[in-house]
Amino acid sequence: MRRALLLLPLPLLLGGCLSVAKTIVTAPIKLGEVVYDTATESQEEADIKRGRAARKQDEADKRAAKKAEKERKRAERDRRRDD
């Protein structure tokens, strides 16, 4: 009877060991997945990057055009004053 009482908590204690063992065994696989994901780029990710770059370029072009227009107006105003 005593022996049976001592064996009752054994599955609970081994459950933790099995969990740790599972983590140790699956760690290299998970690491491999992370390395593969960072080393490769899906078509969707490439499209997102391309779209982001295009939007940034459009914004830069708009800023440059606005600045050029402002400078043109300033130069025209200065030329009118000189005349």
N, C-alpha and C positions, 0 to 999 in steps of 0.2 A: 504494500500500500504506500509506504513511504517513497519507494522508488518511483511509483507512478506519479506522485505529487511533484517530485523533482523533475520529471520528464515533461510535465505540462507546459512550463514556460519555454521549453526548448525551441519550439517552432517560432515563437516570437523573437527569440534571440537570433536564430538563424535567418530570419527574414531580413534583418538588417545586413547581415553578412552577404546574403544573396544580392541585395540591392547594391552594395558596394562593389561586389564582383561584376555585376552587370554594367555598372558605370565604368569600371576599369576596362572591361572588354570592349564596350562600344565607343570609348573615347577616341581611339585612333580612326575609327570610321567617321565619326563626326568631324574630327579635325581634317580628314581628307575631303569631306564635303565642303567645308569652309574654304580650304585652299583652292579647290576646283572652282567654286563659285566666284572667288575673288580673281582667279586667273582667267576666267572666261567671261564673255559679255554676250548676253542674249540680244536678239534683234530688237526686242522692245527697249532694252536699256540703251542700245545704240541710237534708236530713234529719239528717245527722250533727250539724250545728250545733244544730238544734232539739232533738235527743236530748241533746246535751251540756248545753244550757241547762236542760232539764227535770231532768236529774240533779243539776246544781248547785242548782237551786231546791229539789228534794227534800231534799238534804243540809242546806241552810240552814233549811228548815222543821223538820227533825228536830232540828237544834241548838237552834233557838228553842223548840221544844216541851220539849226536855230541860231547858233553862235555866229555862223557866217552871215546870216541875214541881219543879225543885230549889228555886226561890224559894217556891213554894206550900208545900212541905214545911218549909222554914225558917220561914216565917211561922206555920204551924200549930204548930210546935215552940215558937216564941217565945210564942205565945198561950197554950199550955198551961203554960209556965213562969210567966207572969203571973197565971194563975188560981190 
